[in-house]
Amino acid sequence: MRVPEPDPGRHPAVEPDPGNREHSFSPGLRARISANAQRTTGGLVVCPDHAQTMPSDDYVKVKNDLGLAEIGIGVKEFKCIGVSPPDDHPHIYHNMGDRDVVHCLYCNTKYKFRSYLGRYETEPPGNVFQDNETDA
């Protein structure tokens, strides 16, 4: 018996649902997405086939214009932008969860949670990026 070739345009774990215009996930993939969402986003499930992102205005954006190896921050959920625009890398969402340290995989900056810092404070100071900053 000949096994049909997989359709290159369809993710193998996604099963079409004829009764729904959206798609449904296989049980294994659905469990992995749900577990990952619970661990990293507090329950927000984002469909990998759609260009949905986390709300950008809810998270502190941290920059590293000085090329520091380590930055202390007062939040456990934030976005790393690398250096200030226009040379920034993609704005990467990080969630430390139970840990107090996380590394950005784009710029390799080590972020350490410091409970005594406020939401918009960093150690050393001056590493929070404000969306209204200009490229000038």
Wavefront OBJ file of the C-alpha trace (Angstrom):
o trace
v 0.000 0.000 0.000
v 1.353 3.426 -0.974
v 1.525 6.061 1.752
v 0.452 9.494 0.475
v 3.014 12.301 0.543
v 2.371 14.949 3.205
v 0.919 18.210 1.944
v 3.783 20.745 2.227
v 1.288 23.584 2.702
v -0.264 22.105 5.855
v 1.302 21.580 9.254
v 1.161 17.833 9.974
v -0.293 18.340 13.450
v -3.156 20.526 12.232
v -6.279 18.645 11.233
v -8.917 20.318 9.072
v -12.325 20.679 10.676
v -14.984 20.745 7.941
v -17.559 22.253 10.307
v -15.370 25.211 11.199
v -13.642 27.847 9.085
v -10.778 27.804 11.569
v -8.606 24.733 12.102
v -8.276 22.373 15.007
v -5.039 21.061 16.484
v -4.165 17.453 17.121
v -4.535 16.542 20.819
v -0.750 16.301 21.329
v -0.034 19.712 19.802
v -2.998 21.264 21.632
v -1.597 19.992 24.962
v 1.902 21.345 24.196
v 0.534 24.766 23.150
v -1.631 24.951 26.247
v 1.176 23.889 28.611
v 3.592 26.370 27.030
v 1.014 29.160 27.203
v 0.308 28.432 30.862
v 4.029 28.506 31.636
v 5.025 31.573 29.608
v 1.969 33.772 29.207
v -0.259 33.009 32.149
v -2.833 31.279 29.993
v -2.874 33.263 26.743
v -2.958 30.773 23.867
v -1.664 32.154 20.589
v -2.260 30.219 17.390
v 1.116 29.644 15.680
v -0.475 29.957 12.221
v -1.619 33.542 12.759
v 0.412 36.702 13.209
v -0.934 37.465 16.672
v 1.449 39.001 19.167
v 1.437 39.994 22.793
v 0.101 43.501 23.469
v 3.166 45.729 23.161
v 2.010 48.441 25.562
v 1.657 46.066 28.534
v 5.348 45.248 28.895
v 8.405 47.283 29.784
v 10.871 47.468 26.887
v 14.512 47.235 27.911
v 17.391 48.453 25.746
v 21.119 47.832 26.026
v 22.778 50.744 24.210
v 25.971 50.392 26.273
v 26.475 46.702 25.441
v 26.343 45.655 29.085
v 26.711 41.967 29.934
v 24.062 42.199 32.699
v 21.149 44.507 33.480
v 19.094 44.456 36.674
v 15.356 45.029 36.156
v 12.324 45.429 38.405
v 9.923 43.224 36.418
v 9.806 39.541 35.509
v 7.934 40.034 32.221
v 9.406 42.422 29.676
v 10.573 42.852 26.092
v 14.219 43.126 25.104
v 14.851 45.335 22.064
v 18.672 45.142 21.972
v 19.900 48.647 21.187
v 17.694 51.649 20.445
v 16.052 51.953 17.018
v 16.882 51.892 14.194
v 19.451 49.237 15.144
v 17.164 47.280 17.488
v 16.587 43.556 17.127
v 13.051 42.069 17.106
v 11.310 42.966 20.375
v 11.477 39.673 22.259
v 9.054 38.891 25.080
v 10.669 37.307 28.147
v 8.973 35.802 31.197
v 11.245 34.770 34.050
v 8.530 32.792 35.827
v 10.028 31.330 39.019
v 13.571 32.224 37.976
v 15.394 35.485 38.650
v 17.605 35.427 35.541
v 16.986 35.218 31.801
v 19.255 35.637 28.756
v 18.079 37.249 25.530
v 18.927 34.853 22.722
v 19.309 37.715 20.226
v 21.786 39.975 22.039
v 22.912 37.649 24.858
v 22.143 40.249 27.512
v 21.673 38.698 30.938
v 18.685 40.153 32.810
v 18.458 39.754 36.591
v 15.309 40.487 38.560
v 15.892 42.941 41.407
v 12.875 43.143 43.722
v 13.896 46.559 45.056
v 13.689 48.178 41.598
v 10.466 49.736 40.355
v 8.693 48.822 37.117
v 10.598 51.398 35.028
v 13.934 51.205 36.849
v 17.072 49.375 35.751
v 20.469 48.819 37.247
v 22.467 50.602 35.933
v 19.890 53.322 35.233
v 18.777 54.414 31.773
v 18.012 51.109 30.063
v 14.229 51.402 29.723
v 13.078 52.241 26.197
v 10.046 54.506 25.866
v 8.001 54.006 22.668
v 7.850 57.778 22.183
v 11.668 58.041 21.907
v 12.694 59.227 18.454
v 15.396 57.851 16.202
v 17.061 61.293 16.028
l 1 2 3 4 5 6 7 8 9 10 11 12 13 14 15 16 17 18 19 20 21 22 23 24 25 26 27 28 29 30 31 32 33 34 35 36 37 38 39 40 41 42 43 44 45 46 47 48 49 50 51 52 53 54 55 56 57 58 59 60 61 62 63 64 65 66 67 68 69 70 71 72 73 74 75 76 77 78 79 80 81 82 83 84 85 86 87 88 89 90 91 92 93 94 95 96 97 98 99 100 101 102 103 104 105 106 107 108 109 110 111 112 113 114 115 116 117 118 119 120 121 122 123 124 125 126 127 128 129 130 131 132 133 134 135 136
